[in-house]
């Protein structure tokens, strides 16, 4: 009956159909009539009933949305991308089972696996039927009665797809659980880890991760390019001597390198919040290493100098790069310790806390405090598409007890959750603006750190967003007085900063157009480009567990001498967890939905989001933004042709408009 009733609706009746768009005539509250202001207040009041604050039990103290309103559910085409990737993952797992990695599966286990595979095939068939039904890939913008009618059926089918995705996760869990039972240490070898990629291409890092140059490159072009900092003196608890330094960097001395700004540090002391966990009766380990790097004379690339595998130098000696047979595997173990720490810092502090959870707070505050006719509502809401949904899903299925993070990360799930919460609540909004962050870490100067792809490409994207936001805001705010007279803006700021609501550290009162431009640029950059930079390396760099993983399986080494490859391999996760890590991170790193600069509604008939012609005219602000993004794309492609290792994570065509995966 619901579907039948919608046949009688006018194609333009978008409010009834919940197809939200940017306002046709955006206005500031102080410029409206008394009756219009009353309508704004009522709309905000009604919206607050839908968007309410809550505190996620899994993330103590972190403000989140209380549920996922219908406007924040993803589109049907997002579901097709996710499910197609999920089906590809199952296909790979099936192929892995046929390899001699997991031996000794009993008949009962084989029957469970076969039943799960049959279930996966049924899911795949149902997804394909729905994909054909909705013409995935043919996203027409026609304003026709047929398209509007299909919205009701589309909503029903999206529920089907959501259920199919849940079924697919269950299938994966069932198979992985069977494989856990036959997982043995004897199966560990680099070849076995590579054999986990049967239908997927083996990441290039699987062949390069042992190289010191690759280890250093990850600090500036890896999943976590946010920790490296320039230092002027060596920390007291990291007793690097000039002798240590000279053995790593030829024809140089430590004091000169320090005074010339050529020494850099990654310090994982913040991971002291983590408590080592247990998996299937096996102890796991977490680490808090310190890693020193330098730019040698007449070089532009970082080079590893030394690693200390913990914060206490009396327990953990300084380890140095070495190719000597009796020291090399100790050095490889030290690098593995750093990679485990970096994985935890990346996922908990930089990725989850610094993009997903920050954007969620601002998304909720925006809905609760800005009227839908407010120009900032139109500007910002597209950059929150899918965020509340994917965050809610992550809390339920990723960083939950018994979930992937609980399994292949070294910390207990409770301590991992606390780390993410700490990262979110300590996120300093203005300090994290990219130029401020680079300056604070002393890595803004290209003459001292020439090769830093994240920095160089991120600045291009930031500036393009900044120019777009500047033109947009100056269209509606004629001067700074308009800023200070905007009560909805004031309430928005208070909500984001409030200790009882958004809890974004250092979110200050906004008193000028330039400040508002910076703030909105930061919000858009965080939701789009920053998330892309830390999310998509998960597939290409983090899906091969020996290179990067979330937990160690042996205590951090307290000496460098006498270790073997076998001892080094003991640090790696069990094969079943490596397969779980691979599957989880390939899914998260494969879904590119709706690129930056493309503004559309997320329901059929996929209309253009902006309606104000002052924004959408052929040579207006939006057209210039899209042209600027094409120019950034061109420049990054040209840079990549000159780079030894291309860095494509910040090409605008590969940056989703929002944090939606």
Protein Blocks (a to p, Z undefined) as FASTA:
>chain_A
ZZmmmmmpcfklmmlnopacddfbdcdfklpcfklmmmmmmmmmmmmmmmccdddfklgh
iacdedjafklpccfklmmmmmmmmmmmmmmmmmmmmpcfbghiafklmmmmmmmmmmmm
mmmmmmmmmmmmnogoiacfbdcfklmmmmmmmmmmmmmmmmmmmmmmmmmmmmmmmmmm
mgcfklgcfklmmmmpmkbccdfklmmmmpmklmmmmmmmpmblmlbccdfbdcfklccc
fklmmmmmghiafklmmmnopaccddfklmmmpccddeehiacddddddddddddehiab
dcdfbdcfbfblklmccddddfbfklmmmmmmmmmmmmmmmmmmmmmmmmmmmmmmmmmm
mmmmmmmmpcfkbmklmmmmmmmgoklmmmmmmmmmmmgghiaklmmpmbdfklmmmmmm
mmmmmmcfklmpmklmmmmnopmbmklmmbafklmmmmmmmmmmmmmmmmmmmmmmmbfk
lmmmmmklmmmmmmmmpmklnopghiacdfbfklmmmmmmmmmmmmmmmmmmmmmmmmmm
mmpmklpccbdfbdcdfbfehpafklmmmmpccfklmmmmmmmmmmmmmccghiehiacd
fbdehiafblcfklmpmklmklmmmmmmmmmmmmmmmmmmmpmbdcfklgmklmcfbdcZ
Z
